[in-house]
Amino acid sequence: MARITQEFRHGDYGGPITHKARFKDHAGKQAIRMRRSLPSQPLPDNFRQNPVFCFQIYTTVPVGVDSGIDVVEYLLQYLGMLERWNEHCPNPAFEVYSPQTDILACVEHQRREIAQRKAHRTDDATYLIPMLRANSNPGGFIIIITFDSFTAAHMRCDDDLGGTGLVFARFDRRFPSATSVGPEQRLRHPTSQLNEGAVYPEKMEIEVEPQQDLWTMQSNLKRSYFLNYCFNDDEPSTWTALALDVDEGGLDNIQKMTVACTLDTAIDHLSLSAMKVAKHGICFSTHGIEGEPDLRYVVYVPFLHHDNVRQTLEEIARSFTSAVMLRLDPGKTVTFAFRIPPQPTMSSILADCRQYLQSKPDDYIGALTSFAPSQTLVHRYASQIGPIPARLHPINRDDGLGHNLPATCGHEPFHTFAVVLDRPDFIDGPGVLFMLTDNEKGHSGLRKTGRDIGELHVWRSAGMNEVVKRLAMQVVMPVRRLGSCEDREGRS
């Protein structure tokens, strides 16, 4: 993490200058650190004595990180950094990394970069990366440039999100092996009291949001910096935001997890047909091949890429299917397509899921239900008499029916939905994720500009009871809540 060179460009005499330092990231690739400040405030050589708050900037396209200072100053100007942010505290620094393949790869790279620097925390020259508080939970935060013409973002709010603004990504910094899903991390509102109605069944693991309003983007960055650094009692909060006392996992911790997932013997009593659908996939159904199941989803198992996992895909599929069936009313049926992604990354899962669903009907996944035409608010159903069949999948963290109908959810609905098992102990531990992306705004952006994703959410469920409640869309299909003892009795 040692700095190679430090350069600067002069502003007006006596005014701020641009300090720049080159360094190598955890993968050995070139990166750059920069700050606009007075000549007497260079980037310090000793971070422990002079901690600096560093925003993290990623790119999915070449933007000239290695080509010279002019591009750096252009970026600083775009972020509103050529002027002093606040007279009571120094400007933050910005670290810009070499291009990554896509947005989710940027998040994965940042997690590894954080872990690598924390492992070298005793080195005075190592710049540690602080958490950023969003709502009630501090976590990781990165800024992503997805277009070389990123300054084309709208100067005002615009309904057409086909522009080329930056992307903000907030995420849990912990690796799957060290994650937790306590109720304080799942509050519906930062000021909510810890009771059942105030807690979501999942926490937000990753939230990706394109920025199209330049003024709002700059204001949000400044506000985040002030709240997280400048005004924490009598001293800057950089050290308290470094999470030095928090176990966030390591680069290889998930590979050391040898916990076996519980195999559910109750599955033997179900009418289960297994049908291999691809080299790295298997489809489980409890209703035979004919007919429509009550639940149908695609489930990814990326941890099977690790050599130490003892289970096969079929054993994991049986375990997950049984855990779901035990919590549904008798007579309900399911079809789950279990797949091993080409690579154990969220980027690989998203690409594979899109390809898999491309040849399927729009309503292929979700919970089967029906509702009255008055509930749809969709013109094409206005003259229809009788219940309208539909298959719904989660599109909103609020679980009411109105929140999850595309016509009444209050935002652009997500069209891509996948279940991800990222820990071997997913039956008893927090090892189930939901990935949601490709909403209408995202589709518009994809068609007009080629952005790899628009808005994206990844939720981590609190447990199997909450998993089944979400997949069954409980407002559509009743589910049973089982405790750990009841689970074991049901399996025996």
Long-range contacts (C-beta under 8 A, 24 or more apart in sequence): 1-117, 1-120, 1-123, 1-125, 1-126, 1-127, 2-125, 3-33, 3-43, 3-45, 3-125, 6-42, 6-43, 7-69, 8-39, 8-42, 9-69, 9-73, 16-82, 16-84, 16-91, 18-69, 18-72, 18-73, 18-76, 19-43, 20-69, 20-72, 25-97, 25-98, 25-109, 25-113, 25-116, 26-112, 26-113, 26-115, 26-116, 26-117, 27-109, 27-112, 29-97, 29-98, 30-65, 30-66, 30-98, 31-65, 31-95, 31-96, 31-97, 31-98, 32-65, 32-66, 32-72, 32-95, 32-96, 33-93, 33-94, 33-95, 33-96, 33-127, 34-72, 34-76, 34-93, 34-94, 34-95, 34-96, 35-90, 35-91, 35-92, 35-93, 35-94, 36-76, 36-81, 36-82, 36-91, 37-90, 37-91, 41-90, 43-93, 45-124, 45-125, 46-124, 46-125, 47-124, 47-125, 47-126, 47-127, 47-128, 48-124, 49-124, 51-128, 51-236, 51-238, 51-239, 51-242, 52-90, 52-92, 52-93, 52-127, 52-238, 53-92, 53-93, 53-130, 53-225, 53-228, 53-229, 53-236, 53-238, 54-92, 54-93, 54-94, 54-95, 54-127, 54-129, 54-130, 55-92, 55-93, 55-94, 55-95, 55-141, 55-143, 55-221, 55-225, 56-94, 56-95, 56-97, 56-110, 56-113, 56-129, 56-141, 56-142, 56-143, 57-94, 57-95, 57-96, 57-97, 57-142, 57-143, 57-144, 57-145, 58-96, 58-97, 58-100, 58-106, 58-109, 58-110, 58-142, 58-143, 58-144, 58-145, 59-96, 59-97, 59-98, 59-99, 59-100, 59-144, 59-145, 59-146, 60-99, 60-100, 60-101, 60-102, 60-103, 60-106, 60-144, 60-145, 60-146, 60-452, 61-99, 61-145, 61-146, 61-147, 61-148, 62-99, 62-148, 63-96, 63-99, 63-145, 63-148, 63-150, 65-96, 65-97, 65-98, 66-98, 72-96, 74-151, 78-150, 78-151, 78-214, 79-143, 79-218, 79-221, 80-218, 80-221, 80-222, 85-222, 85-225, 85-226, 86-222, 86-226, 86-230, 88-230, 89-226, 89-229, 89-230, 89-236, 92-225, 92-229, 93-127, 95-127, 101-347, 102-347, 102-452, 102-453, 103-144, 103-146, 103-167, 103-169, 103-208, 103-452, 103-453, 103-456, 104-206, 104-345, 104-346, 104-347, 104-350, 104-453, 104-456, 105-345, 105-347, 106-142, 106-144, 106-169, 107-140, 107-142, 107-169, 107-171, 107-206, 107-346, 108-345, 108-346, 108-347, 110-140, 110-142, 110-171, 111-140, 111-171, 111-173, 111-175, 112-251, 114-140, 114-173, 114-248, 115-175, 115-248, 115-249, 115-250, 115-251, 116-251, 118-242, 118-243, 118-244, 118-248, 119-250, 121-244, 128-242, 128-244, 129-242, 130-228, 130-229, 130-238, 130-241, 130-242, 131-173, 131-228, 131-241, 131-242, 131-243, 132-170, 132-224, 132-228, 132-241, 133-224, 133-227, 133-228, 133-241, 134-170, 134-224, 135-187, 135-189, 135-190, 136-184, 136-187, 136-190, 137-185, 137-203, 137-204, 138-228, 138-241, 138-243, 139-170, 139-171, 139-172, 139-173, 140-169, 140-170, 140-171, 140-172, 140-173, 141-168, 141-169, 141-170, 141-171, 141-224, 142-168, 142-169, 142-171, 143-167, 143-168, 143-169, 143-221, 144-168, 144-169, 146-451, 146-452, 147-449, 147-451, 153-211, 153-212, 153-213, 153-214, 153-217, 154-212, 154-213, 154-214, 155-213, 155-214, 155-215, 156-213, 156-215, 157-212, 157-213, 157-216, 158-212, 158-213, 160-444, 161-210, 161-212, 161-441, 161-444, 161-445, 161-454, 162-444, 162-445, 162-447, 162-448, 162-449, 163-212, 163-449, 164-449, 165-210, 165-211, 165-212, 165-213, 165-214, 165-217, 166-210, 166-211, 166-217, 167-208, 167-209, 167-210, 167-211, 168-208, 168-209, 168-211, 168-217, 168-220, 169-206, 169-207, 169-208, 169-209, 170-204, 170-206, 170-207, 170-209, 171-205, 171-206, 171-207, 171-458, 172-203, 172-204, 172-205, 172-206, 172-460, 173-243, 173-248, 174-246, 174-247, 174-248, 174-249, 175-248, 175-249, 175-250, 175-251, 175-253, 175-254, 176-249, 176-254, 176-303, 176-422, 176-423, 176-431, 177-249, 177-253, 177-254, 177-256, 177-257, 177-423, 178-247, 178-248, 178-249, 178-253, 179-249, 179-430, 179-460, 180-430, 181-430, 181-460, 181-461, 181-462, 181-463, 183-462, 186-462, 200-397, 201-399, 201-461, 201-462, 201-466, 201-469, 201-470, 202-397, 202-434, 202-459, 202-460, 202-461, 202-462, 202-466, 202-470, 203-459, 203-460, 203-462, 204-397, 204-457, 204-458, 204-459, 205-433, 205-458, 205-459, 205-460, 206-346, 206-456, 206-457, 206-458, 207-456, 207-457, 207-458, 208-437, 208-453, 208-455, 208-456, 208-457, 209-455, 210-441, 210-445, 210-451, 210-454, 210-455, 254-303, 254-306, 254-422, 254-423, 255-306, 255-307, 255-308, 256-308, 257-303, 257-308, 257-423, 257-424, 257-425, 258-308, 258-309, 258-310, 258-424, 259-423, 259-424, 259-425, 259-429, 260-310, 260-311, 260-424, 260-425, 261-311, 261-315, 261-316, 261-319, 261-424, 261-425, 261-426, 261-427, 262-319, 262-427, 262-428, 262-491, 263-311, 263-315, 263-318, 263-319, 264-318, 264-319, 264-321, 264-322, 264-323, 264-326, 264-427, 264-491, 265-322, 265-491, 265-492, 266-322, 266-325, 266-326, 266-490, 266-491, 267-318, 267-319, 267-321, 267-322, 267-325, 270-321, 270-322, 270-325, 272-318, 272-321, 274-314, 274-317, 277-337, 278-339, 280-313, 280-339, 280-340, 280-341, 280-342, 281-313, 281-337, 281-338, 281-339, 281-340, 282-313, 282-314, 282-317, 282-337, 282-338, 283-335, 283-336, 283-337, 283-338, 284-317, 284-318, 284-321, 284-334, 284-335, 284-336, 284-338, 285-333, 285-334, 285-335, 285-336, 286-321, 286-325, 286-333, 286-334, 286-335, 287-333, 287-334, 287-335, 291-333, 292-368, 293-333, 293-334, 293-335, 293-368, 294-328, 294-332, 294-333, 294-334, 294-367, 294-368, 294-472, 294-477, 295-324, 295-328, 295-332, 295-333, 295-334, 295-335, 295-336, 295-366, 295-367, 295-368, 295-471, 295-472, 295-477, 296-334, 296-335, 296-336, 296-364, 296-365, 296-366, 296-368, 296-391, 297-336, 297-337, 297-365, 297-366, 297-393, 297-417, 297-418, 297-419, 297-471, 298-336, 298-337, 298-339, 298-353, 298-356, 298-357, 298-365, 298-418, 298-419, 299-336, 299-337, 299-338, 299-339, 299-418, 299-419, 299-420, 299-421, 300-338, 300-339, 300-340, 300-341, 300-349, 300-352, 300-353, 300-418, 300-419, 300-420, 300-421, 301-338, 301-339, 301-340, 301-421, 302-340, 302-341, 302-343, 302-344, 302-345, 302-348, 302-349, 302-420, 302-421, 302-422, 303-344, 303-421, 303-422, 303-423, 303-424, 304-340, 305-340, 305-343, 305-344, 306-344, 309-424, 311-424, 313-338, 313-340, 316-421, 319-427, 320-421, 320-426, 320-427, 322-491, 323-427, 323-464, 323-467, 323-468, 323-487, 324-464, 324-467, 324-468, 324-471, 326-480, 326-482, 326-487, 326-490, 326-491, 327-464, 327-465, 327-468, 327-479, 327-480, 327-481, 327-482, 328-468, 328-472, 328-477, 328-479, 328-480, 329-477, 329-478, 329-479, 329-480, 332-477, 346-420, 346-435, 346-458, 349-418, 349-420, 349-435, 350-416, 350-418, 350-435, 350-437, 350-453, 353-416, 353-418, 353-435, 354-416, 354-438, 357-416, 362-415, 363-390, 363-391, 364-391, 365-391, 365-393, 365-417, 366-391, 366-392, 366-393, 366-417, 366-473, 367-391, 367-392, 367-393, 367-471, 367-472, 367-473, 367-476, 367-477, 369-473, 369-476, 369-477, 371-401, 371-405, 375-401, 375-405, 375-408, 376-405, 376-407, 377-405, 377-407, 377-408, 378-407, 392-473, 392-476, 393-417, 393-473, 394-434, 394-436, 394-470, 394-471, 394-473, 395-436, 397-459, 399-469, 399-470, 399-473, 399-474, 399-475, 400-475, 401-473, 401-475, 401-476, 404-473, 404-475, 411-439, 412-439, 412-440, 412-441, 412-442, 412-455, 413-439, 413-440, 414-438, 414-439, 414-455, 414-457, 415-439, 415-443, 419-467, 419-471, 420-458, 426-464, 427-464, 427-487, 428-463, 428-464, 428-484, 430-460, 430-461, 430-462, 430-463, 432-460, 432-461, 432-464, 432-467, 433-458, 433-459, 433-460, 433-461, 434-458, 434-459, 434-461, 434-470
